[in-house]
Amino acid sequence: MNRLCTSGLAVLLAAGLNSHGQDWSRARLAESPGHLEWVDVKHNGRVVRCFVAYPQGTAKTTAVVLVHELFGLSDWTREVADELAEAGYLAMAPDMLSGSGPEGGGSAAIKGTTDLKTAMASLTPARVNADLNAAVRYVAQLPAANGKVTAVGFSWGGTETFRLATNTQDLKAACVFYGIAAGQEQEFVRMKCPVFGFYAELDHPVARTVPQTREWMEKAGKTFEPVTYTNANRAFMRFGSMPNATGPNKDAHDEAWKRLTDLLKKI
């Protein structure tokens, strides 16, 4: 693991979250007119529970695999999937804690932020990468998909999205929200897709890794396009989506969402 990743888990643990459920997200999901469902993605003896949000209409579209934060598959992550479907994309959010909870449950079965963090800390890069690769292959073959898949990850999920980009040839793009470069520097040459970064100016531990990541990606001859949002905090996508959100986090959320959907249109 490179030096940018050595302290990565400790850095991401510092983000904090009062609960892995968000009332406003649950309310939106309850009222969504979209087609939302749960599916089981099976590979190598594992079953990964995934939330899928389908766009309206019959046209095939780009698929997005959403990689959640350090707090497991939350209501907010599922809300993002629903919003992407509303924007016209097929969205899948795997529960990376599938099978890690009580009685073989996932994120929803684990109560309390501390227990969630403990469960997340037990995940190995190999398991995460295998689960995400399985999700990418699965969603690409759904009838609503056009075969093109993008990965979008937040915080811990941003780091794992970067890692995934070095370990698959099946992505058209990787969108990393306040995640650090994962994997060995020499592994970056394996990337087959561009990486688009979304960073918060006040997230100093992660933001200061961006110049080094840019240097390594340039050395490997790969595309890395980072944008840093002024006065924003880490998790600005979640903070900025809260009811009555204002200020830099709201501005960063809106600007980043536009950038993300503009990028997806070009894929």
C-alpha positions as a Markdown table, in Angstrom:
| # | Residue | x | y | z |
|---|---|---|---|---|
| 1 | Met | 0.0 | 0.0 | 0.0 |
| 2 | Asn | 1.4 | 3.4 | -0.9 |
| 3 | Arg | 2.1 | 6.1 | 1.6 |
| 4 | Leu | -1.1 | 8.0 | 0.6 |
| 5 | Cys | -3.1 | 5.0 | 1.7 |
| 6 | Thr | -1.3 | 3.9 | 4.8 |
| 7 | Ser | -3.2 | 6.3 | 7.0 |
| 8 | Gly | -6.2 | 6.4 | 4.8 |
| 9 | Leu | -8.6 | 4.4 | 7.0 |
| 10 | Ala | -7.7 | 6.6 | 10.0 |
| 11 | Val | -8.3 | 9.7 | 7.9 |
| 12 | Leu | -11.7 | 8.5 | 6.8 |
| 13 | Leu | -12.7 | 7.4 | 10.2 |
| 14 | Ala | -12.4 | 11.0 | 11.3 |
| 15 | Ala | -15.3 | 12.1 | 9.1 |
| 16 | Gly | -18.0 | 11.0 | 11.6 |
| 17 | Leu | -21.7 | 10.5 | 11.1 |
| 18 | Asn | -24.4 | 10.5 | 13.8 |
| 19 | Ser | -26.4 | 7.7 | 12.1 |
| 20 | His | -26.2 | 5.7 | 9.0 |
| 21 | Gly | -29.9 | 6.4 | 8.4 |
| 22 | Gln | -31.1 | 9.8 | 7.2 |
| 23 | Asp | -34.7 | 10.8 | 7.6 |
| 24 | Trp | -34.9 | 13.1 | 4.7 |
| 25 | Ser | -33.4 | 10.4 | 2.4 |
| 26 | Arg | -35.9 | 7.8 | 3.6 |
| 27 | Ala | -38.7 | 10.2 | 3.0 |
| 28 | Arg | -37.6 | 10.8 | -0.6 |
| 29 | Leu | -37.2 | 7.1 | -1.3 |
| 30 | Ala | -40.7 | 6.4 | 0.1 |
| 31 | Glu | -42.2 | 9.0 | -2.3 |
| 32 | Ser | -40.1 | 8.1 | -5.3 |
| 33 | Pro | -42.2 | 7.2 | -8.4 |
| 34 | Gly | -39.2 | 5.2 | -9.8 |
| 35 | His | -38.7 | 1.5 | -10.0 |
| 36 | Leu | -36.5 | 0.6 | -7.0 |
| 37 | Glu | -35.5 | -2.9 | -6.1 |
| 38 | Trp | -33.0 | -5.2 | -4.3 |
| 39 | Val | -31.0 | -7.8 | -6.1 |
| 40 | Asp | -28.5 | -10.4 | -5.1 |
| 41 | Val | -25.2 | -10.5 | -7.0 |
| 42 | Lys | -23.5 | -13.9 | -6.5 |
| 43 | His | -19.8 | -14.6 | -7.1 |
| 44 | Asn | -17.3 | -17.0 | -5.7 |
| 45 | Gly | -19.7 | -18.2 | -3.0 |
| 46 | Arg | -20.6 | -14.7 | -1.8 |
| 47 | Val | -23.9 | -12.9 | -2.1 |
| 48 | Val | -23.7 | -9.1 | -2.3 |
| 49 | Arg | -27.0 | -7.4 | -1.7 |
| 50 | Cys | -27.4 | -4.4 | -4.1 |
| 51 | Phe | -30.0 | -1.6 | -4.4 |
| 52 | Val | -31.0 | -0.8 | -7.9 |
| 53 | Ala | -32.8 | 2.3 | -9.2 |
| 54 | Tyr | -34.1 | 2.2 | -12.8 |
| 55 | Pro | -34.6 | 5.2 | -15.1 |
| 56 | Gln | -37.9 | 5.8 | -16.7 |
| 57 | Gly | -38.4 | 4.9 | -20.3 |
| 58 | Thr | -37.2 | 2.0 | -22.4 |
| 59 | Ala | -34.0 | 3.4 | -23.8 |
| 60 | Lys | -30.8 | 1.6 | -22.7 |
| 61 | Thr | -28.5 | 3.9 | -20.7 |
| 62 | Thr | -25.2 | 4.1 | -18.9 |
| 63 | Ala | -25.0 | 2.3 | -15.6 |
| 64 | Val | -23.5 | 3.7 | -12.4 |
| 65 | Val | -22.1 | 1.7 | -9.6 |
| 66 | Leu | -22.2 | 3.7 | -6.4 |
| 67 | Val | -19.7 | 2.9 | -3.7 |
| 68 | His | -20.9 | 4.0 | -0.3 |
| 69 | Glu | -19.1 | 5.8 | 2.6 |
| 70 | Leu | -17.5 | 4.3 | 5.6 |
| 71 | Phe | -20.9 | 3.9 | 7.3 |
| 72 | Gly | -22.2 | 1.2 | 5.1 |
| 73 | Leu | -25.1 | 1.3 | 2.6 |
| 74 | Ser | -27.1 | 4.2 | 4.0 |
| 75 | Asp | -30.4 | 5.7 | 3.1 |
| 76 | Trp | -28.5 | 8.7 | 1.6 |
| 77 | Thr | -26.6 | 6.5 | -0.8 |
| 78 | Arg | -29.8 | 4.9 | -1.9 |
| 79 | Glu | -31.2 | 8.4 | -2.4 |
| 80 | Val | -28.3 | 9.2 | -4.7 |
| 81 | Ala | -29.1 | 6.1 | -6.7 |
| 82 | Asp | -32.7 | 7.3 | -7.0 |
| 83 | Glu | -31.6 | 10.8 | -8.1 |
| 84 | Leu | -29.3 | 9.3 | -10.8 |
| 85 | Ala | -32.2 | 7.2 | -12.1 |
| 86 | Glu | -34.3 | 10.3 | -12.2 |
| 87 | Ala | -31.5 | 11.9 | -14.3 |
| 88 | Gly | -31.7 | 9.0 | -16.7 |
| 89 | Tyr | -29.2 | 6.5 | -15.5 |
| 90 | Leu | -29.3 | 3.0 | -14.2 |
| 91 | Ala | -27.8 | 3.1 | -10.7 |
| 92 | Met | -26.7 | 0.2 | -8.5 |
| 93 | Ala | -25.4 | 0.6 | -4.9 |
| 94 | Pro | -23.8 | -2.6 | -3.5 |
| 95 | Asp | -23.9 | -3.1 | 0.2 |
| 96 | Met | -20.2 | -3.8 | 0.9 |
| 97 | Leu | -21.1 | -5.1 | 4.3 |
| 98 | Ser | -23.3 | -7.9 | 2.9 |
| 99 | Gly | -22.9 | -10.9 | 5.2 |
| 100 | Ser | -21.0 | -9.0 | 7.8 |
| 101 | Gly | -23.9 | -8.2 | 10.1 |
| 102 | Pro | -25.8 | -10.2 | 12.7 |
| 103 | Glu | -27.3 | -13.4 | 11.3 |
| 104 | Gly | -25.6 | -12.8 | 7.9 |
| 105 | Gly | -27.2 | -9.4 | 7.4 |
| 106 | Gly | -25.7 | -6.3 | 6.0 |
| 107 | Ser | -25.5 | -2.6 | 6.8 |
| 108 | Ala | -29.1 | -2.3 | 8.0 |
| 109 | Ala | -28.5 | -5.1 | 10.5 |
| 110 | Ile | -25.5 | -3.3 | 12.2 |
| 111 | Lys | -26.7 | -0.8 | 14.8 |
| 112 | Gly | -24.5 | 2.1 | 15.8 |
| 113 | Thr | -21.7 | 4.1 | 14.1 |
| 114 | Thr | -19.0 | 2.4 | 16.1 |
| 115 | Asp | -20.1 | -1.1 | 15.1 |
| 116 | Leu | -20.4 | 0.0 | 11.4 |
| 117 | Lys | -16.8 | 1.4 | 11.5 |
| 118 | Thr | -15.6 | -1.8 | 13.0 |
| 119 | Ala | -17.2 | -3.9 | 10.4 |
| 120 | Met | -15.9 | -1.7 | 7.6 |
| 121 | Ala | -12.4 | -1.9 | 9.0 |
| 122 | Ser | -12.5 | -5.7 | 8.7 |
| 123 | Leu | -13.0 | -5.5 | 4.9 |
| 124 | Thr | -10.0 | -6.5 | 2.8 |
| 125 | Pro | -9.1 | -4.7 | -0.5 |
| 126 | Ala | -9.3 | -8.1 | -2.2 |
| 127 | Arg | -12.9 | -8.7 | -1.0 |
| 128 | Val | -14.0 | -5.2 | -1.8 |
| 129 | Asn | -12.5 | -5.3 | -5.3 |
| 130 | Ala | -14.1 | -8.7 | -6.0 |
| 131 | Asp | -17.5 | -7.5 | -4.9 |
| 132 | Leu | -17.3 | -4.3 | -6.9 |
| 133 | Asn | -16.1 | -6.2 | -10.0 |
| 134 | Ala | -19.0 | -8.5 | -9.7 |
| 135 | Ala | -21.4 | -5.6 | -9.4 |
| 136 | Val | -19.9 | -3.9 | -12.5 |
| 137 | Arg | -20.4 | -7.1 | -14.5 |
| 138 | Tyr | -23.9 | -7.7 | -13.2 |
| 139 | Val | -25.2 | -4.2 | -13.9 |
| 140 | Ala | -23.7 | -4.0 | -17.3 |
| 141 | Gln | -25.8 | -7.0 | -18.4 |
| 142 | Leu | -29.2 | -5.7 | -17.1 |
| 143 | Pro | -31.7 | -5.1 | -19.9 |
| 144 | Ala | -31.8 | -1.4 | -19.1 |
| 145 | Ala | -28.0 | -1.0 | -19.5 |
| 146 | Asn | -26.2 | -0.1 | -22.7 |
| 147 | Gly | -23.0 | -1.9 | -21.5 |
| 148 | Lys | -21.2 | 1.2 | -20.3 |
| 149 | Val | -20.5 | 1.4 | -16.6 |
| 150 | Thr | -19.1 | 4.2 | -14.4 |
| 151 | Ala | -18.1 | 3.9 | -10.8 |
| 152 | Val | -18.9 | 6.7 | -8.4 |
| 153 | Gly | -17.6 | 6.5 | -4.8 |
| 154 | Phe | -17.8 | 8.7 | -1.7 |
| 155 | Ser | -15.0 | 9.1 | 0.9 |
| 156 | Trp | -14.1 | 5.5 | 1.7 |
| 157 | Gly | -16.0 | 4.5 | -1.4 |
| 158 | Gly | -14.0 | 7.1 | -3.3 |
| 159 | Thr | -10.8 | 5.5 | -2.4 |
| 160 | Glu | -12.2 | 2.0 | -3.3 |
| 161 | Thr | -13.4 | 3.5 | -6.6 |
| 162 | Phe | -9.9 | 4.6 | -7.4 |
| 163 | Arg | -8.6 | 1.2 | -6.5 |
| 164 | Leu | -11.2 | -0.5 | -8.7 |
| 165 | Ala | -10.1 | 1.6 | -11.6 |
| 166 | Thr | -6.6 | 0.0 | -11.4 |
| 167 | Asn | -8.2 | -3.5 | -11.2 |
| 168 | Thr | -10.8 | -3.7 | -14.0 |
| 169 | Gln | -11.0 | -3.0 | -17.7 |
| 170 | Asp | -14.8 | -2.7 | -17.5 |
| 171 | Leu | -15.2 | 0.9 | -16.4 |
| 172 | Lys | -15.7 | 3.9 | -18.7 |
| 173 | Ala | -14.9 | 6.3 | -16.0 |
| 174 | Ala | -14.2 | 6.5 | -12.2 |
| 175 | Cys | -15.5 | 9.5 | -10.2 |
| 176 | Val | -13.8 | 9.8 | -6.9 |
| 177 | Phe | -15.4 | 12.0 | -4.3 |
| 178 | Tyr | -13.0 | 13.0 | -1.5 |
| 179 | Gly | -11.2 | 9.7 | -1.7 |
| 180 | Ile | -7.4 | 9.1 | -1.8 |
| 181 | Ala | -5.3 | 7.3 | -4.5 |
| 182 | Ala | -5.4 | 3.6 | -3.7 |
| 183 | Gly | -3.0 | 0.9 | -4.7 |
| 184 | Gln | 0.7 | 1.0 | -5.7 |
| 185 | Glu | 2.0 | 3.7 | -7.9 |
| 186 | Gln | 3.1 | 1.2 | -10.4 |
| 187 | Glu | -0.4 | -0.2 | -10.6 |
| 188 | Phe | -1.8 | 3.0 | -12.2 |
| 189 | Val | -0.5 | 2.0 | -15.6 |
| 190 | Arg | -3.2 | -0.7 | -15.7 |
| 191 | Met | -6.0 | 1.9 | -15.7 |
| 192 | Lys | -8.2 | 1.8 | -18.8 |
| 193 | Cys | -10.5 | 4.7 | -17.8 |
| 194 | Pro | -10.1 | 8.4 | -16.8 |
| 195 | Val | -10.4 | 9.3 | -13.1 |
| 196 | Phe | -12.4 | 12.5 | -12.2 |
| 197 | Gly | -11.8 | 13.8 | -8.7 |
| 198 | Phe | -14.2 | 15.9 | -6.5 |
| 199 | Tyr | -12.4 | 17.3 | -3.5 |
| 200 | Ala | -13.2 | 19.7 | -0.6 |
| 201 | Glu | -10.9 | 22.5 | 0.2 |
| 202 | Leu | -11.3 | 22.2 | 4.0 |
| 203 | Asp | -10.7 | 18.4 | 3.8 |
| 204 | His | -7.0 | 19.0 | 4.3 |
| 205 | Pro | -5.8 | 15.3 | 4.9 |
| 206 | Val | -7.3 | 14.3 | 1.5 |
| 207 | Ala | -6.9 | 17.5 | -0.4 |
| 208 | Arg | -3.1 | 17.6 | 0.2 |
| 209 | Thr | -2.8 | 14.2 | -1.5 |
| 210 | Val | -4.1 | 15.5 | -4.8 |
| 211 | Pro | -0.8 | 17.0 | -6.2 |
| 212 | Gln | 1.0 | 13.7 | -5.6 |
| 213 | Thr | -1.9 | 11.7 | -7.2 |
| 214 | Arg | -1.7 | 14.1 | -10.2 |
| 215 | Glu | 2.0 | 13.5 | -10.5 |
| 216 | Trp | 1.7 | 9.7 | -10.4 |
| 217 | Met | -1.1 | 9.7 | -12.9 |
| 218 | Glu | 0.8 | 11.9 | -15.3 |
| 219 | Lys | 3.8 | 9.7 | -15.0 |
| 220 | Ala | 1.6 | 6.6 | -15.8 |
| 221 | Gly | 0.1 | 8.5 | -18.8 |
| 222 | Lys | -3.4 | 8.4 | -17.4 |
| 223 | Thr | -6.2 | 11.0 | -17.2 |
| 224 | Phe | -6.8 | 12.5 | -13.8 |
| 225 | Glu | -9.0 | 15.6 | -13.6 |
| 226 | Pro | -9.5 | 16.9 | -10.1 |
| 227 | Val | -11.7 | 19.8 | -9.0 |
| 228 | Thr | -11.5 | 21.2 | -5.5 |
| 229 | Tyr | -14.6 | 23.0 | -4.1 |
| 230 | Thr | -14.0 | 26.3 | -2.2 |
| 231 | Asn | -14.6 | 26.2 | 1.6 |
| 232 | Ala | -16.4 | 22.9 | 1.3 |
| 233 | Asn | -16.0 | 20.1 | 3.9 |
| 234 | Arg | -15.6 | 16.4 | 3.3 |
| 235 | Ala | -18.9 | 14.7 | 2.6 |
| 236 | Phe | -20.2 | 17.9 | 1.0 |
| 237 | Met | -22.4 | 15.8 | -1.2 |
| 238 | Arg | -24.3 | 14.4 | 1.8 |
| 239 | Phe | -24.2 | 17.7 | 3.8 |
| 240 | Gly | -25.3 | 19.7 | 0.8 |
| 241 | Ser | -28.3 | 17.4 | 0.2 |
| 242 | Met | -29.8 | 18.0 | 3.6 |
| 243 | Pro | -33.0 | 19.9 | 3.8 |
| 244 | Asn | -32.4 | 23.7 | 4.0 |
| 245 | Ala | -28.7 | 23.2 | 3.3 |
| 246 | Thr | -26.9 | 26.5 | 2.5 |
| 247 | Gly | -23.4 | 27.8 | 2.2 |
| 248 | Pro | -20.2 | 26.2 | 0.7 |
| 249 | Asn | -21.3 | 22.6 | 1.1 |
| 250 | Lys | -24.6 | 23.3 | -0.7 |
| 251 | Asp | -22.8 | 25.2 | -3.4 |
| 252 | Ala | -20.2 | 22.3 | -3.8 |
| 253 | His | -23.0 | 19.7 | -3.9 |
| 254 | Asp | -24.8 | 21.5 | -6.7 |
| 255 | Glu | -21.7 | 22.2 | -8.7 |
| 256 | Ala | -20.4 | 18.7 | -8.3 |
| 257 | Trp | -23.8 | 17.2 | -9.2 |
| 258 | Lys | -23.8 | 19.2 | -12.4 |
| 259 | Arg | -20.3 | 18.2 | -13.2 |
| 260 | Leu | -21.1 | 14.5 | -12.5 |
| 261 | Thr | -24.2 | 14.4 | -14.7 |
| 262 | Asp | -22.4 | 16.4 | -17.5 |
| 263 | Leu | -19.7 | 13.7 | -17.4 |
| 264 | Leu | -22.2 | 10.9 | -17.6 |
| 265 | Lys | -23.8 | 12.5 | -20.6 |
| 266 | Lys | -20.5 | 12.2 | -22.5 |
| 267 | Ile | -19.9 | 8.5 | -21.7 |
